[in-house]
């Protein structure tokens, strides 16, 4: 029997994502926290830029966690709630705000990036700039 193979996120990858996201945030003068997690939502790397509120760390981590575990952007849940599906607020997760983006490779979710500190669309833009370094 042959087991399937799947890609995974290495620490070096997480550091590269973090650096690219940081560069994007600094270029835009956005004081954010950036968190990179593995496919199980466990933190691999994080960075809080000067000027970002301490709460940003917790929010970014939860955005990343929900994106990794659900394999979809956290904005999906924010949109559901905003469109009236308020029952989803009782789900046993937090981080249901835009800014968590899964890292998808060959159909596999290998992790996610969560960003918090500026407008939600800017958080998501920063996360995607980090992920783009993977090619």
Buried (B, 14 or more C-beta within 10 A) or exposed (E): EEEEEEBEBEEEBBBBBBBBBBBBBEEEEBBBBBBBBBBEBEBBBBBBBEEBEEEBBBBBBBBBBBBBBBBBBBBBBBEBBEEEEEEEEEEEBBBBBBBBBBBBBEEBBBBBBBBBBBEBEBBBBBBBBBBEBBE
